[in-house]
Each structure stands twice: as C-alpha cells, then as structure tokens.
Amino acid sequence: MLELKNITKIFNAGTVNEKVALDDLTITLNEGDFVTVIGGNGAGKSTMLNAIAGTFPVDEGSIVIDGEDITKWPEHKRAKFIGRVFQDPMTGTAADMWIEENMALAKRRGKSRGLSWSIVQKDREKYREMLKRLDLGLEDRMSTKVGLLSGGQRQAITLLMASMNHPKLLLLDEHTAALDPKTAAKVLSITREIVESEQLTTLMITHNMKDALAHGNRLIMMNAGRIILDVSGEEKSKLTVEDLLAIFAKSGSDGAANDRMLLT
C-alpha cells in the first residue's frame, strides 16, 4: 500500500544549519499494516509523515501509494488517498463549525464540490451512528460547535473525519501526546477499534514505548533519518520496553538519557 524508496530530505542544504532529516529511507507497508513508529526527537518521524503527505517535496527518492507514484503530487491532490490526525487537538477541525458540519466537510475531502452545502438527512443519520461508536455522547450534540469540546473529544472526532472515506493510508502524528493519560487511553482505544474495523493501513508515531508495543502488528524505530529496527508478528510481541531502551541506547542517539521518548 505504501512504498518509500531511497527517500532523502535535507533542510538548509549547504549552510551551517544543514540537517539531514531523512537519509536514504526505504520502507514498504502492506495493505492493512498498523505500524507504530518510535524514535528520539529529531529522528525523522514527523518528517517522514510530512513527506508522505506532501507537506514539502523530497530531495531524492520516490513515494508510491497503492501502485501510484505520488512523488510529484501536491499536498491537496494526495488528500483523497491520505487521512491524517495531528498532535494538536485544535488542528484538523473547524472550531466555529458544528460537529455535523465538520463531518460533512470531511466527507467531501478530495472530491469535486458543487454549489450545494446542505446536509441531507441520510448523511446526518450516518454521522450520528458514527459518533455513537465513540461512546462520548456526541451523537446528541451534533449542532455543538467543535471549539466547545474537550481536546479528547476533538481528537476522537478528527479520527472519525480522517477515516470517514476509508483512506488508503492513515497517518497519526503523536495524536494522543497533548492529552491527559486517561483521555489518551480512550482515544487510543477508539483508534484501535477504527483501524481494525476499517482495516486501514496506518502509520502511528508515538513517544510512548508501551503504546508502541501494545498497538499494531509492526513496530519501527528511527534514528538520524534511518530505520534502525523493524519488527512484526511474534518478534514484536516478545519485545519489552527494556529491549527497546537497550536498542535505542546502542544506536548512539545524542542526549538519550534526557530524550522525551525515554521519559514516557
């Protein structure tokens, strides 16, 4: 479903601030893979997601989704293939619009839009059923402005919106990092239910190694723009947090003892 082939991205090339963010990165995701991604700050995790989403062009390499080479495609053209949830609960929704209006916008994502804006009853009923799955009581608050909701409620809605059109690839960029532990656990549970029920190919970045081990069928660790660990199946299930810490320390990451990944 996803192929990154020899991807290189250098910021501020040729200057004293030159940073190799992705270094000849190659990875393949099969359809239905749920991959958790861990690594220290500056390892290249978010840069990889941004490259896939088309936030910026890559310097070298190719990006292929479901057999389609999208390397040269602009970000808006990739939107019909990709769903994304960011770390900030305020990103991904329109705060001044109702819940049902946000969901209606998500339904139209990546599609040609006419002059009509009205939400038909059939769609409203579908949104209500989707919101019921969250078990947050939001199906009875569809005319509430999203800006009045808690961070966890917004992230849960953003998850629904990102997965609504069954994207070929779902990108989750530390989407629970800004939430309190209890809310984060709830959003992760919702994430797992949506990904598994919809069989979505998913990349989820997290700094929490326990979450990385508990979720998904595959785990990769990044350092200095490269993949230093790629495990799945039984091999992944046998790993412990201590194993991951040892691999991370062995990679020689600068400031490992103070890295936020280790603290979580």
C-alpha positions as CSV (number, residue, x, y, z in Angstrom):
1,M,0.0,0.0,0.0
2,L,2.9,2.3,0.7
3,E,6.5,2.3,-0.7
4,L,9.1,4.8,0.3
5,K,12.2,4.2,-1.9
6,N,15.5,5.8,-1.0
7,I,13.9,9.0,0.4
8,T,16.3,11.8,1.3
9,K,15.3,15.2,2.7
10,I,17.9,17.8,3.7
11,F,16.9,21.1,5.3
12,N,19.1,24.2,4.8
13,A,21.4,22.4,2.5
14,G,24.8,24.0,2.1
15,T,24.5,26.1,5.2
16,V,25.9,25.8,8.7
17,N,22.3,24.8,9.7
18,E,22.2,21.9,7.3
19,K,20.1,19.0,8.7
20,V,19.7,15.6,7.0
21,A,16.2,14.7,8.2
22,L,15.7,11.6,6.1
23,D,18.7,9.6,4.9
24,D,18.1,7.2,2.1
25,L,14.9,6.0,3.8
26,T,13.2,2.9,2.4
27,I,10.1,1.2,3.8
28,T,7.2,-0.8,2.5
29,L,3.8,-1.2,4.1
30,N,1.4,-3.9,3.1
31,E,-2.3,-3.3,3.0
32,G,-3.8,-3.4,6.4
33,D,-0.5,-2.9,8.3
34,F,-0.8,-1.0,11.5
35,V,2.8,0.3,12.1
36,T,3.8,2.1,15.3
37,V,6.9,4.5,14.9
38,I,9.2,5.4,17.7
39,G,12.5,7.3,18.0
40,G,14.2,10.2,19.7
41,N,13.5,13.9,19.0
42,G,14.8,14.7,15.5
43,A,14.9,11.1,14.4
44,G,12.8,11.9,11.3
45,K,9.5,10.5,12.3
46,S,7.3,13.6,11.6
47,T,9.5,14.5,8.6
48,M,8.6,11.1,7.1
49,L,4.9,11.7,7.6
50,N,5.2,15.2,6.1
51,A,7.0,13.8,3.1
52,I,4.2,11.2,2.6
53,A,1.5,13.8,2.9
54,G,3.3,16.2,0.5
55,T,3.9,19.0,3.0
56,F,7.2,19.5,1.3
57,P,9.0,17.9,-1.7
58,V,11.7,15.3,-1.1
59,D,15.2,15.8,-2.5
60,E,15.6,12.2,-3.7
61,G,13.6,9.0,-3.9
62,S,10.0,8.1,-4.7
63,I,6.7,7.7,-2.8
64,V,4.2,5.2,-4.1
65,I,0.7,4.6,-2.7
66,D,-1.3,1.6,-3.9
67,G,0.9,1.4,-7.1
68,E,0.5,5.1,-7.9
69,D,3.7,7.3,-7.9
70,I,2.7,10.4,-6.0
71,T,6.2,11.8,-5.5
72,K,5.5,14.9,-7.6
73,W,1.9,15.4,-6.5
74,P,0.9,18.5,-4.4
75,E,-0.5,18.0,-0.9
76,H,-4.1,18.8,-1.9
77,K,-4.1,16.1,-4.6
78,R,-2.8,13.5,-2.1
79,A,-5.7,14.3,0.3
80,K,-8.1,11.8,-1.4
81,F,-5.6,9.0,-0.5
82,I,-4.5,10.1,2.9
83,G,-6.2,10.7,6.3
84,R,-4.2,12.5,9.0
85,V,-4.5,13.3,12.7
86,F,-2.1,15.8,14.3
87,Q,-0.8,16.1,17.8
88,D,-2.7,19.4,18.5
89,P,-6.4,18.7,19.1
90,M,-7.1,22.1,17.6
91,T,-5.8,21.0,14.2
92,G,-7.9,19.1,11.8
93,T,-11.3,20.6,12.7
94,A,-13.0,24.0,12.2
95,A,-13.7,25.3,15.7
96,D,-16.5,27.7,14.8
97,M,-18.5,25.0,12.9
98,W,-20.9,22.4,14.3
99,I,-19.8,18.8,14.7
100,E,-22.0,17.7,11.8
101,E,-20.7,20.5,9.6
102,N,-17.1,19.3,10.2
103,M,-18.1,15.8,9.3
104,A,-19.8,17.0,6.2
105,L,-16.6,18.7,5.1
106,A,-14.6,15.6,5.8
107,K,-17.0,13.6,3.6
108,R,-16.2,15.9,0.7
109,R,-12.5,15.7,1.2
110,G,-10.6,15.1,-2.0
111,K,-13.8,15.2,-4.1
112,S,-15.1,17.8,-6.5
113,R,-17.5,20.2,-4.8
114,G,-20.6,21.8,-6.2
115,L,-22.6,24.8,-5.0
116,S,-24.8,22.8,-2.6
117,W,-23.8,22.8,1.0
118,S,-26.9,21.4,2.8
119,I,-26.6,18.3,4.9
120,V,-29.2,15.8,3.9
121,Q,-31.0,13.6,6.5
122,K,-29.4,10.4,5.2
123,D,-25.9,11.9,5.9
124,R,-27.0,13.2,9.3
125,E,-28.1,9.8,10.4
126,K,-24.8,8.3,9.2
127,Y,-22.9,10.9,11.2
128,R,-25.0,10.1,14.3
129,E,-24.2,6.4,14.0
130,M,-20.5,7.1,13.6
131,L,-20.5,9.3,16.7
132,K,-22.2,6.6,18.7
133,R,-19.2,4.4,18.2
134,L,-17.1,6.8,20.2
135,D,-19.3,6.4,23.3
136,L,-18.8,10.0,24.3
137,G,-22.4,11.2,23.9
138,L,-21.5,13.4,20.9
139,E,-24.3,11.9,18.8
140,D,-26.7,14.1,20.8
141,R,-24.6,17.2,20.3
142,M,-24.2,17.4,16.6
143,S,-25.1,21.1,16.5
144,T,-22.5,22.0,19.1
145,K,-19.5,24.0,17.9
146,V,-16.4,21.8,17.9
147,G,-14.4,24.6,19.6
148,L,-16.5,24.0,22.8
149,L,-15.4,20.4,23.1
150,S,-12.5,19.0,25.1
151,G,-9.2,18.0,23.5
152,G,-10.0,14.3,23.7
153,Q,-13.5,14.8,22.1
154,R,-11.9,16.8,19.3
155,Q,-9.3,14.2,18.6
156,A,-11.9,11.4,18.6
157,I,-14.0,13.4,16.0
158,T,-10.8,14.1,14.0
159,L,-10.2,10.4,13.9
160,L,-13.7,9.8,12.5
161,M,-13.2,12.5,9.9
162,A,-9.8,11.2,8.9
163,S,-11.1,7.7,8.4
164,M,-14.5,8.5,7.0
165,N,-13.7,8.0,3.3
166,H,-11.6,4.9,4.0
167,P,-8.2,6.4,3.0
168,K,-5.6,4.2,1.6
169,L,-3.3,5.4,4.3
170,L,-3.9,6.9,7.8
171,L,-1.2,9.0,9.4
172,L,-1.3,9.6,13.1
173,D,1.3,12.1,14.3
174,E,1.5,11.7,18.1
175,H,-2.2,12.2,18.2
176,T,-2.5,11.5,21.9
177,A,0.6,13.4,23.2
178,A,-1.3,16.5,24.2
179,L,-4.0,14.6,26.1
180,D,-4.0,13.6,29.8
181,P,-3.3,9.8,30.4
182,K,-6.9,8.8,30.8
183,T,-8.1,10.6,27.7
184,A,-5.1,9.4,25.7
185,A,-6.0,5.8,26.6
186,K,-9.6,6.4,25.5
187,V,-8.5,7.9,22.1
188,L,-6.0,5.1,21.6
189,S,-8.8,2.6,22.2
190,I,-11.0,4.4,19.7
191,T,-8.1,4.4,17.3
192,R,-7.5,0.7,17.5
193,E,-11.2,0.0,17.0
194,I,-11.4,2.2,13.9
195,V,-8.2,0.9,12.3
196,E,-9.1,-2.7,12.9
197,S,-12.8,-2.5,11.9
198,E,-12.0,-0.5,8.7
199,Q,-8.8,-2.4,8.0
200,L,-6.9,0.8,7.4
201,T,-3.2,0.8,6.6
202,T,-1.8,3.0,9.4
203,L,1.4,4.7,10.5
204,M,1.2,5.9,14.1
205,I,4.0,8.0,15.7
206,T,4.3,7.8,19.4
207,H,6.8,8.6,22.1
208,N,5.3,6.1,24.5
209,M,7.0,2.8,24.1
210,K,4.4,0.9,26.0
211,D,1.8,2.1,23.5
212,A,4.1,1.2,20.6
213,L,4.3,-2.3,21.8
214,A,0.6,-2.7,22.7
215,H,-0.8,-1.5,19.4
216,G,-0.3,-2.5,15.8
217,N,1.2,-5.6,14.1
218,R,4.5,-3.9,13.4
219,L,7.0,-1.5,15.1
220,I,9.8,0.5,13.6
221,M,12.4,2.6,15.4
222,M,14.1,5.6,13.7
223,N,17.3,7.4,14.4
224,A,19.0,10.1,12.3
225,G,16.6,9.7,9.4
226,R,17.0,6.0,9.1
227,I,15.2,2.9,10.3
228,I,17.3,1.0,12.9
229,L,14.6,-1.5,13.9
230,D,11.7,-3.1,12.0
231,V,9.9,-5.9,13.8
232,S,6.5,-7.6,13.4
233,G,4.4,-10.5,14.5
234,E,5.8,-12.8,17.1
235,E,9.1,-11.0,17.2
236,K,7.3,-7.8,18.1
237,S,5.1,-9.5,20.7
238,K,8.2,-10.7,22.6
239,L,9.8,-7.3,22.9
240,T,9.8,-5.3,26.2
241,V,10.3,-1.7,27.0
242,E,13.7,-2.6,28.3
243,D,14.6,-4.2,25.0
244,L,13.6,-1.0,23.2
245,L,15.6,1.1,25.6
246,A,18.7,-1.1,25.0
247,I,18.4,-0.8,21.2
248,F,17.8,3.0,21.5
249,A,20.9,3.4,23.7
250,K,23.0,1.2,21.4
251,S,22.1,3.4,18.4
252,G,24.1,6.2,19.9
253,S,21.4,8.8,19.8
254,D,22.6,12.1,21.3
255,G,21.1,13.0,24.7
256,A,19.4,9.7,25.0
257,A,19.1,9.9,28.8
258,N,17.1,13.1,28.5
259,D,15.1,12.2,25.5
260,R,11.3,12.5,25.9
261,M,10.8,9.1,24.5
262,L,12.7,7.5,27.4
263,L,10.7,9.5,30.0
264,T,7.4,8.1,28.6
